[in-house]
Amino acid sequence: MIDSKTSDLVFRQFVTGNISPFYDYAYRDMLLYASSCLPGNMALMAEDCVQNAVEKAYNNRDRFESMGQWKAFLLTCIRNQAVSLYRSDSAAGNYEEFVKTSSELHEDMLLDYIRQETISRLYRAIDELPAEMRELLELSFEQGLKNSEIAERLGIAEITVKKRKARLIVLLRRSMPDSAWLLLFYIQCN
């Protein structure tokens, strides 16, 4: 999640016709959201959804009165494009079932927005970690290696791995408010 000052700058630049800041700061977040709207076998089309939304927003940029209105427009366009892509993909399966499932998962647009902002904040917090902590995160949480395997791979003691993991959690907790952790827990449980 980008800070409010940067978000405001991105929005103001976008409505004046300069979309470079959007691609520098907000594109990745929109791409993550688009990926979450598409079933696994269609996730590669997320970029198309975002590009379509950006084009529509750009063509209507003089109508946006606030950053919130602009973001909601982008998210709605992305979701609509995802549904449209799914509908046009005859090999994808039952469209009605997708819409029903999608409606249940994305019933509240505000929750989608909060969810996306929270996940984006987590990714940014991870990006700001020191290199050794990012490596530990990848080995432990993404690859699922045990502490002993990580220690062997990194050439360090297993107790060092445990201490670094504890430090990793502390660093991530400091960079995100408690409410964001609760939301991430909720997302994982549902």
Secondary structure by P-SEA (a helix, b strand, c coil): cccaaaaaaaaaaaaaccccccccccaaaaaaaaaaacccccccaaaaaaaaaaaaaaaaccccccaaaaaaaaaaaaaaaaaaaaaaccccccaaaaaaaaaaacccaaaaaaaaaaaaaaaaaaaaccaaaaaaaaacccccccaaaaaaaacccaaaaaaaaaaaaaaaaaaccaaaaaaaaaaaac
